[in-house]
Amino acid sequence: MNDRIEKRFSQRKAEGRAALVTFVMGGDPDPALSLDILRALPKAGADVIEVGMPFSDPMADGPAIQAAGLRALHAGMSLNGVLKLVTEFRRDDADTPVILMGYYNPIYIYGVDKFLADARAAGVDGMIVVDLPPEEDAELCVPALKAGLSFVRLATPTTDDARLPAVLANTSGFVYYVSINGITGAARPDYSQVAAAVKRLKGHSNLPIAVGFGVKDAASAAEIAAHADGVVVGSALIDALARTLDAENHGNAATVAAVSKLVSELAAGVAGAKSSAKR
């Protein structure tokens, strides 16, 4: 596991609480405001930051994150631009784990070896690449691990016990449990099923289990935090950002404030959650 990721989850576990993992799209609504948002996230209570790599065909994403990716692309964001964002973020923050999330196509075009070297140099800690199954681990996952980057894998309600060993074989950093079947931003999960799923995953892995999809507010974050090692929030933050944009998708100071406010509320919900026996 990457040192920053391991340290952050260990810190939160020692405090008897889950970590708050926040997702924002790199370059949304523009590169300058995106950097301001990244810098504001830890101050608002984010423990881990996932930065989306904008892509023109994001098959696993719902309308909110699709729109965020298109805004970023229209603003001139690229994979190289995302790495520059992380580099700038690292000038002021050497502790918060940063994970890149997206699809393999932009990485393939960039060049795997060059991408991994540049990501490490920028201060990236790991990645989530949603369209590379375990059968393709030699393509990116194994090289990433050799380069010192964590490779976070997704598990879903349909990932059965026969499939889990393959999914978890090269997973590092944490396991991201997708709590519902469907695209990002969909309905709220059944919290009783989440508790059972986390328990099942812990029977297969010693890694922290972070749960996402369907977390909208402090109350839903607290429900998840009672059972998981981490709570992942993405679409709700994108929605908060989008509500501040004008007709041309330009943001302003209110954009950063809106995202920060919601993160603070989510962090309070996570911190105040009643811890279950899992910790």
C-alpha positions as CSV (number, residue, x, y, z in Angstrom):
1,M,0.0,0.0,0.0
2,N,1.2,3.5,-0.7
3,D,2.6,5.2,2.4
4,R,0.3,8.2,2.3
5,I,-2.8,6.1,1.8
6,E,-1.9,3.6,4.5
7,K,-1.0,6.4,6.9
8,R,-4.3,8.2,6.4
9,F,-6.5,5.1,6.8
10,S,-4.5,4.0,9.8
11,Q,-4.9,7.5,11.4
12,R,-8.7,7.4,11.0
13,K,-8.9,3.8,12.2
14,A,-7.0,4.8,15.4
15,E,-9.5,7.6,15.9
16,G,-12.3,5.1,15.6
17,R,-13.8,6.7,12.5
18,A,-14.0,6.2,8.8
19,A,-12.0,8.3,6.2
20,L,-13.9,10.7,3.9
21,V,-12.8,10.1,0.3
22,T,-13.9,12.9,-2.1
23,F,-14.0,12.8,-5.9
24,V,-13.8,15.9,-8.1
25,M,-13.2,16.0,-11.8
26,G,-9.8,17.4,-12.8
27,G,-10.2,20.7,-14.6
28,D,-13.9,21.2,-13.7
29,P,-15.1,23.9,-14.4
30,D,-11.7,25.2,-15.4
31,P,-8.1,24.5,-14.5
32,A,-7.7,27.4,-12.1
33,L,-10.9,26.9,-10.1
34,S,-10.2,23.1,-10.1
35,L,-6.9,23.7,-8.4
36,D,-8.6,26.1,-5.9
37,I,-11.1,23.3,-5.1
38,L,-8.4,20.7,-4.7
39,R,-6.6,22.9,-2.2
40,A,-9.9,23.6,-0.3
41,L,-10.8,19.9,0.1
42,P,-8.4,18.9,2.9
43,K,-9.2,22.1,4.8
44,A,-12.9,21.2,4.6
45,G,-12.4,17.7,6.0
46,A,-11.5,15.5,3.0
47,D,-9.1,12.7,4.0
48,V,-8.4,11.3,0.6
49,I,-8.9,13.0,-2.8
50,E,-9.8,11.2,-6.0
51,V,-9.2,13.3,-9.1
52,G,-11.1,12.4,-12.2
53,M,-9.2,12.1,-15.5
54,P,-11.7,13.6,-18.0
55,F,-12.6,11.2,-20.9
56,S,-15.1,11.6,-23.7
57,D,-16.8,8.2,-23.3
58,P,-17.2,7.6,-19.5
59,M,-19.3,4.5,-19.5
60,A,-19.6,4.0,-15.8
61,D,-20.5,7.6,-14.9
62,G,-23.9,9.1,-14.4
63,P,-25.0,12.4,-15.9
64,A,-23.4,14.6,-13.3
65,I,-19.9,13.3,-13.7
66,Q,-20.3,13.0,-17.5
67,A,-21.1,16.7,-17.6
68,A,-18.1,17.5,-15.3
69,G,-15.8,15.6,-17.7
70,L,-17.2,17.5,-20.7
71,R,-16.8,20.8,-18.9
72,A,-13.2,20.0,-18.2
73,L,-12.5,18.9,-21.7
74,H,-14.1,22.0,-23.1
75,A,-11.9,24.1,-20.7
76,G,-8.8,22.5,-22.3
77,M,-8.1,19.9,-19.6
78,S,-6.0,16.8,-20.6
79,L,-4.3,14.0,-18.8
80,N,-1.1,16.0,-18.7
81,G,-3.2,18.9,-17.3
82,V,-4.5,16.7,-14.5
83,L,-0.9,15.7,-13.6
84,K,0.0,19.4,-13.5
85,L,-2.9,20.0,-11.1
86,V,-1.6,17.4,-8.8
87,T,1.9,18.9,-9.0
88,E,0.6,22.3,-8.0
89,F,-1.5,20.8,-5.2
90,R,1.6,19.1,-3.8
91,R,3.4,22.4,-3.4
92,D,1.1,23.1,-0.4
93,D,0.1,19.6,0.7
94,A,2.5,16.8,1.1
95,D,0.2,14.6,3.2
96,T,-3.2,14.1,1.6
97,P,-3.4,11.0,-0.6
98,V,-4.3,11.7,-4.2
99,I,-5.7,9.0,-6.4
100,L,-6.5,9.4,-10.1
101,M,-9.7,7.9,-11.3
102,G,-10.9,7.2,-14.9
103,Y,-10.5,5.1,-17.9
104,Y,-7.6,3.4,-19.6
105,N,-7.8,5.0,-23.1
106,P,-6.2,8.4,-22.1
107,I,-3.4,6.5,-20.3
108,Y,-2.8,4.2,-23.2
109,I,-2.5,7.2,-25.6
110,Y,-0.2,9.0,-23.1
111,G,2.0,5.9,-22.8
112,V,1.9,3.6,-19.8
113,D,5.5,3.9,-18.7
114,K,5.6,7.7,-19.2
115,F,2.3,8.1,-17.4
116,L,3.4,6.1,-14.4
117,A,6.7,8.0,-14.2
118,D,5.0,11.3,-14.5
119,A,2.3,10.4,-12.1
120,R,4.8,9.5,-9.5
121,A,6.8,12.7,-10.1
122,A,3.6,14.7,-9.7
123,G,2.8,13.2,-6.3
124,V,0.0,10.8,-7.3
125,D,-0.4,7.9,-4.8
126,G,-2.6,5.5,-6.7
127,M,-5.2,5.1,-9.4
128,I,-8.6,3.6,-10.1
129,V,-9.1,2.5,-13.7
130,V,-12.7,1.3,-14.0
131,D,-12.5,-0.4,-17.4
132,L,-9.5,-2.8,-16.9
133,P,-10.5,-6.1,-15.4
134,P,-8.1,-8.3,-13.4
135,E,-7.5,-10.4,-16.5
136,E,-5.7,-7.3,-17.9
137,D,-3.5,-6.7,-14.9
138,A,-0.3,-6.9,-17.0
139,E,-1.5,-3.9,-19.0
140,L,-1.4,-1.3,-16.2
141,C,-2.0,-2.7,-12.7
142,V,1.3,-4.7,-12.3
143,P,3.4,-2.0,-13.8
144,A,1.7,0.6,-11.5
145,L,2.5,-1.5,-8.5
146,K,6.1,-1.9,-9.6
147,A,6.3,1.9,-10.0
148,G,5.1,2.4,-6.4
149,L,1.5,3.4,-7.1
150,S,-1.5,1.8,-5.5
151,F,-4.0,0.2,-7.7
152,V,-7.5,0.4,-6.2
153,R,-10.0,-2.1,-7.5
154,L,-13.8,-1.9,-7.4
155,A,-16.0,-4.6,-6.0
156,T,-19.8,-4.6,-6.6
157,P,-22.9,-6.4,-5.2
158,T,-22.5,-8.9,-8.0
159,T,-18.9,-9.7,-7.3
160,D,-19.3,-13.2,-5.7
161,D,-16.9,-15.2,-3.6
162,A,-15.7,-17.1,-6.6
163,R,-14.7,-13.8,-8.4
164,L,-13.3,-11.9,-5.4
165,P,-9.9,-13.6,-5.3
166,A,-9.2,-12.5,-8.9
167,V,-10.5,-8.9,-8.2
168,L,-8.4,-8.6,-5.0
169,A,-5.2,-10.3,-6.2
170,N,-3.3,-7.2,-7.1
171,T,-5.5,-4.6,-5.3
172,S,-3.7,-2.2,-3.0
173,G,-4.4,1.0,-1.2
174,F,-8.0,0.2,-0.4
175,V,-11.0,-1.7,-1.9
176,Y,-13.7,0.5,-3.3
177,Y,-17.1,-1.2,-2.8
178,V,-19.7,0.1,-5.2
179,S,-22.8,-0.2,-3.0
180,I,-25.4,-0.3,-5.8
181,N,-25.7,-1.7,-9.2
182,G,-25.7,1.1,-11.7
183,I,-24.0,4.3,-12.7
184,T,-22.6,7.0,-10.4
185,G,-25.1,9.3,-8.8
186,A,-27.9,6.7,-8.6
187,A,-30.2,5.9,-5.8
188,R,-29.2,5.5,-2.2
189,P,-27.9,2.0,-1.1
190,D,-29.5,-0.4,1.3
191,Y,-27.4,0.2,4.4
192,S,-28.1,-3.2,5.9
193,Q,-26.7,-4.8,2.7
194,V,-23.7,-2.5,2.8
195,A,-22.8,-3.8,6.3
196,A,-23.0,-7.4,5.2
197,A,-21.0,-6.7,2.1
198,V,-18.2,-5.0,4.0
199,K,-18.0,-7.9,6.4
200,R,-17.8,-10.3,3.5
201,L,-15.0,-8.3,1.8
202,K,-13.1,-8.2,5.1
203,G,-13.1,-12.0,5.0
204,H,-11.1,-11.8,1.8
205,S,-8.8,-8.8,2.3
206,N,-7.0,-6.9,5.1
207,L,-7.2,-3.7,3.1
208,P,-9.5,-0.8,4.2
209,I,-13.0,-1.0,2.6
210,A,-14.3,2.3,1.3
211,V,-17.9,2.5,0.1
212,G,-19.3,4.8,-2.5
213,F,-22.2,5.4,-5.0
214,G,-25.4,7.0,-3.6
215,V,-23.8,9.0,-0.8
216,K,-25.6,12.4,-1.0
217,D,-25.4,14.1,2.4
218,A,-24.2,14.0,6.0
219,A,-26.8,11.5,7.0
220,S,-26.1,9.0,4.3
221,A,-22.3,9.4,4.8
222,A,-22.8,8.6,8.5
223,E,-24.8,5.5,7.7
224,I,-22.0,4.2,5.5
225,A,-19.3,5.3,8.0
226,A,-20.8,3.2,10.7
227,H,-19.8,0.1,8.7
228,A,-16.9,1.0,6.4
229,D,-13.3,2.2,6.7
230,G,-14.0,4.9,4.2
231,V,-16.9,6.8,2.6
232,V,-16.6,7.9,-1.0
233,V,-18.6,10.9,-2.3
234,G,-18.5,12.2,-5.9
235,S,-21.7,13.1,-7.7
236,A,-23.0,15.1,-4.8
237,L,-19.9,17.3,-4.9
238,I,-20.2,17.7,-8.7
239,D,-23.8,18.7,-8.3
240,A,-22.9,21.3,-5.7
241,L,-20.3,22.7,-8.0
242,A,-22.6,22.7,-11.0
243,R,-25.3,24.7,-9.2
244,T,-23.0,27.7,-9.0
245,L,-22.1,27.8,-12.7
246,D,-23.5,30.4,-15.1
247,A,-25.1,29.7,-18.5
248,E,-21.6,29.3,-20.0
249,N,-20.4,26.9,-17.3
250,H,-18.2,29.6,-15.7
251,G,-17.6,29.3,-12.0
252,N,-16.7,31.9,-9.3
253,A,-15.7,32.1,-5.7
254,A,-19.1,30.6,-4.8
255,T,-18.1,27.4,-6.6
256,V,-15.3,26.6,-4.2
257,A,-17.4,27.7,-1.3
258,A,-20.3,25.4,-2.3
259,V,-18.0,22.3,-2.6
260,S,-16.2,23.2,0.7
261,K,-19.5,23.6,2.5
262,L,-20.8,20.2,1.5
263,V,-17.5,18.5,2.3
264,S,-17.5,20.0,5.8
265,E,-21.1,18.7,6.3
266,L,-20.1,15.2,5.0
267,A,-17.0,15.2,7.2
268,A,-19.1,16.0,10.3
269,G,-21.4,13.2,9.4
270,V,-18.6,10.7,9.0
271,A,-16.9,11.9,12.2
272,G,-20.1,11.6,14.2
273,A,-21.1,8.2,12.9
274,K,-21.6,5.5,15.5
275,S,-18.8,3.0,15.0
276,S,-19.7,-0.6,14.5
277,A,-17.7,-3.6,15.9
278,K,-15.6,-3.7,12.6
279,R,-13.1,-1.2,14.0
